Amino acid sequence: MTAIDFYTHVAAPLDVAMKLVHKALAQHGSVRVLTPDAATTEALDRLLWERPALSFVPHCRLASPAAAETPVIVDNAMEHDGPVAVLVNLGAATPPFFSRFERLAEIVAGDAAATEAGRARYRFYRERGYEMRT
């Protein structure tokens, strides 16, 4: 069963996502980041190229021909095929494919709308018996 970690009241969701990608890649070998839209996908893509300055995270979009061989997938597509160990969710909705992953990291920003959406996702997982940490 998927283990779920909630990161709440996050002031800089993309910075937290970037750090989680680095950590999950080192510990689990593969990561899928679900972004809410194309602009967020582009912004995280840029961050993964730029920071930290002395490291490189091999990543691509889901539709890339290299996706099957790339350990980090960053995309806003609400679908996922293939083996990946960790899912990082930056969106407001529960990812329909989350149960395929060993771990799910839910990043919840500090604004009222994000907090309410995060609470709804928390209730959804709790009602289904998932192990969660905050």
N, C-alpha and C positions, 0 to 999 in steps of 0.2 A: 504494500500500500504506500502511496506517495506520502512522504514527510513534507510538511508545509511550514515555512518560516515567514512570519509577517514582520516587515520593517515599517514601522508607523511614524507619522509626523515627520516625514523626510523633507527637509528643506530643498535639497538638490537631488531629485530622483535619478537623473542621468549619471551623476557622480557615484551614487550608491550602486547603480546598475553596473557601471564600469568596474568598480571594485569587486562586486560579486562575480562578474564574468572572469576576472583574473583569478580569484580564489577558486571558483568552481572548475575552471579549466585545469588548474594545477591539481586539484583534489579528485576530480571525476573524469576529466578528459574530454568532455563535450558539453556544450551549453546552447540553449535556444533562448533568445530574448524576443518576447512578444511586445512590440511597441503599439501604441494606440493609433498612430497615423504615420504617413510617409515622412513628414517633417521631423518627427521624433526619431524615426529610423535613420534619417540622414545625419541628425545631430549626434546620435550615439555612434554611428559609423565614424564620424569625424573624431570624436573623443577617443575611440579605440585605436585610431591611427596616431593621435597626438600624445596621449598620456598613458602611462608615464613615458617620458622622453626616451628612455633606454630600453624599452621592451616593445615587442610586437605581438599582437593577438591576431592570429589568422582567422578572418571572418568574412562572411559574404551574405547575400540575400538568399532566400529560400529557392527562388527560381534560377539561381546561378548554375551553370553547368558543373561548377566545382563544389556544389553544396554537399554532395555525398562524401567528399574527401576532406571537407573543411570542418574543424572542430567547433566553431562558433557560428551560429546562424542568427542574424539580426533582421527582423522583418515584422511588418504589421499584418501579414496574411493570417487569417484565423483558421489555419490548417497546419498540419505537420505530419510528415512521413519520415520514417527512418529512425534509427536508434540515437538517442541523445539522453544523457543522464540527468541534466538539470534544466529546468525551465524558469526563467526570470520574467515575471509579468509586470509590465509598466502600465497596462490598460486598466480600465474601470470594470470590465466584465470578467467573469470567470472563463478562463480559456476552455473551450469544449474538449480539448485533447489533453488536459493536464494529467490525467491518470496514467498516461503512458510513461511518465517520468518518475525517477527515483525520488527527486526532490523538486519542490516548487518554492521559489522565493517571490513573495508578494510585496511589492514596493508601493506604499501608500503615502502620498504627499500630505502636507499639513493643512491644506485648505478644506473648507466644510464639505464641498461636493466629493472630493477624493476620500475624505474620512468616512462619509456615509456609504460610498460605494465599497470601500474596504470592509466596513462592518457587515454589509450584505454578503460579500464574498466569505468572510469569516463564518457567518451563520450558515451559509451554504455548505462549507466544508465540515463544520461541526455537526450539523444534522446528519451528515453521511458517515460520521465516525472517523474522520481523518485525524491523525496526530498533528498537532499544531504547536508552534512556539511563537512567542511575540518578542 
